Amino acid sequence: MAGLMKMLVAGVVDGVLKEILKKSGTGTTKRTRRQARTPTGVVTGLVKDAIIKAMAPKKQVSRKRTAAARSKQKRV
C-alpha cells in the first residue's frame, strides 16, 4: 500500500514539474554563440588608441567667480 502511494505521489510530482517547465520555457536548450576574436595588429592598435584618445574626457576649466559668489565665500 505504501509503495502504491509513493508511486502515485511521484507520478503527480513528475507531471506537475513537466508542466511547469514546459510553460516557463526553462526546459528548452539555447544555442550558444561563438565569441568573436578581437583583431590584433599594428593598424588595429593605432585605431584603438585613436578612438580612446577621441573619447577621453575633457579637463575641467576653472571659471571665474561672480561678485556675489566671492562675497558669499568671504562670509563663510
Secondary structure in CASP SS format (residue, H / E / C, confidence):
PFRMAT SS
TARGET T0000
AUTHOR 0000-0000-0000
METHOD secondary structure of the structure
MODEL  1
M C 1.00
A H 1.00
G H 1.00
L H 1.00
M H 1.00
K H 1.00
M H 1.00
L H 1.00
V H 1.00
A H 1.00
G H 1.00
V H 1.00
V H 1.00
D H 1.00
G H 1.00
V H 1.00
L H 1.00
K H 1.00
E H 1.00
I H 1.00
L H 1.00
K H 1.00
K H 1.00
S H 1.00
G C 1.00
T C 1.00
G C 1.00
T C 1.00
T C 1.00
K C 1.00
R C 1.00
T C 1.00
R C 1.00
R C 1.00
Q C 1.00
A C 1.00
R C 1.00
T C 1.00
P C 1.00
T C 1.00
G C 1.00
V H 1.00
V H 1.00
T H 1.00
G H 1.00
L H 1.00
V H 1.00
K H 1.00
D H 1.00
A H 1.00
I H 1.00
I H 1.00
K H 1.00
A H 1.00
M H 1.00
A C 1.00
P C 1.00
K C 1.00
K C 1.00
Q C 1.00
V C 1.00
S C 1.00
R C 1.00
K C 1.00
R C 1.00
T C 1.00
A H 1.00
A H 1.00
A H 1.00
R H 1.00
S H 1.00
K H 1.00
Q H 1.00
K H 1.00
R H 1.00
V C 1.00
END
